[in-house]
Amino acid sequence: MGVTVGTWHFDETPGDLPGDETSAIAAIAHRLEAVTGLRVERRHEGRTLRIPTLGEALFDWAFSDRTISVLGFMPEHPYLWENLDAVMAAAGGRPDAAAHVWRPNPAHARLRTRWDNLSPRDRFLLRMPALLGCAAFRSPAVTDGSLMAFAPKGV
C-alpha cells in the first residue's frame, strides 16, 4: 500500500486556520465533519485524522511558511480528498499542481456534498476503498461521475 500526497498553498500563513499545527489540524477536522456530516476522530496526539465510515485516515501533516501537506492511503479516496480540498479551499488554499500530488478531479466534483446526500449505492461503493482503486473504476467508462456500475443490485 502506498501513500497519496496532498499539498495546498496559501497566500497568507496558513489562511484562516489557527497558527499552531495541532489547532490547525483540529480546525480542519471540525470543518471536514461539518462539510461531510461524518465523524472525524483525532488520533496520535491530534496529528492523524481518522474517518471511520470510510475506513480512511489523513496523517503526517507538514506545515511550512504558506503550505500544508498531508498523506493518505492509496488509492486516494475520492470522497475524502474532494471534501478535504473543499475545506482547504474555503480556508484560502490552492492545491499544488505538481504531478506527484493529489489534484481535484472534475469527474468527482459531485462528491463535494454531505454523506447523507449521496445515493445509497454511492455510499456503499465509497465504503470500499479497494474497489475504488481498481483499474475498472478509473476507466473512462466510469469516470462520468457514476459510481453505480459496480454496486450490487438492490443496494
N, C-alpha and C positions, 0 to 999 in steps of 0.2 A: 504494500500500500504506500502510495506517495503522498505528497502534500500539494495543496493549492496555495498560492501566494496572492494575497490581495493587498494593494497599496493605494492609498489616497493622498493627494497633495492638497494643501490648504493655503489660501492667500494670507491668512492670519494664523497665529500659533495657538492651538490647532482648531480653528473655527470657534464655535460657541461651546466647545467641550471644556470641562474643568481642567485646570492646569496640571494637576498631578496625574500620573498614569493610572493608578488604581481607581481614582474617582472618574477619570475619563472612560475607563472600561466599564465601570458601574453605570455611568450615564448611557453608554452605548447599549448595555444590556436592557436598561429600562425602556429606552426608545425602541429597541428591537421587539420587546414584549408588546409595547403599545401599537406598533405597526402591524405585527403578525397576530396578536392575540394568543401567542404561545408562551408557555413558561420558559424562562431562561434562567438557568442556575449558574451561580458563580462558584468556581472551584479553584483549587491550588492558589490560595491567598488572593482570590479575585482576579487572577490572570488568565483563567480559562473560562469561556462561556460555553455551557452545555445546553443543548436544546433537546430534551428527552423525547418529545414527539417525533422528531426527525432522526434521532439516533446520531446526531452530529455535534461537533464541538469546534470552537474557534480558539486558537491557542498561540502562544509565543508572540504576543503583541510587542511591537517595537515602535517607539516614538522617537522621532528626531525633530529638528527645528520646525518644519511645517509639513511633516509626513507621518502617517500612521500605516504600519504594515501588520498583517495578521496571517496566520496559517490556518488551514483547514484540511480535512482529508480529501483524497482523490477517490473517485471522481468528485468534482465540485458539485455541491447540491444546489440546483438552480433556484429553488425557493429561498433557501437561506441566503445565498450570495446576492440575489437580486434585491432582497429586502435589506440586507446589510448595506448594499450600495445606496438604497433609498435613504437609510439613516445617515450614512456618511455624507451624501449629497445635501441633505437637509441641514447638516452641521457646517456646510461650506466646502466639502471635499470633492475632488475630481479624481476619478480612477486613473491610475498610471496607464500609459499607452504601450509599455514595453511588451514584447511578445511572450515573455515567460510569466506574466502575471495575469490574474483573472480580469476580465473586462465584461461589462454588461452585454447580454445577448438580446438583440431586438426581438427574437422569437420568444423570449421568456418574459417580456415586459408585462404580460397579463398576469404573471405570478406576483406582481407587486401589489398585493392585497392581503386582507386578513385571511387567515387559515380557514375560517368558517365560510368565507365567500367562495372558496373553491368547490368544485363538484366533488361528490363522494369518490368518484373514480380517480380524479386528480389527487385527492388526499391519500387514497390507497397507494397509488404509484409513488408519490413523493415520500412515503414512509419506507421505501425500498431503495436505498442508495445504490446497491449493487446493480439493480435493474437499470437505474438512470445512467450508469456508466457503460452499459453495453453498447456495442457498435450500432445495433439496430436503433437504439433511442437517438443516437446522434446522426442518423441518416437523414438526408434531405426530405424523405417522405414523412418524417415525423416532426421535423423542426418547424412545421407550420403552426405550432402552438398547441397542437392536440396531443395530449398525453394518453388519450383514451384507447389508442390502438393496442396497448399492452395490458389493459385492465381485464380481469375476468368478467364474463357476463354476469349481470345481477349485482355488481358492486356499485 
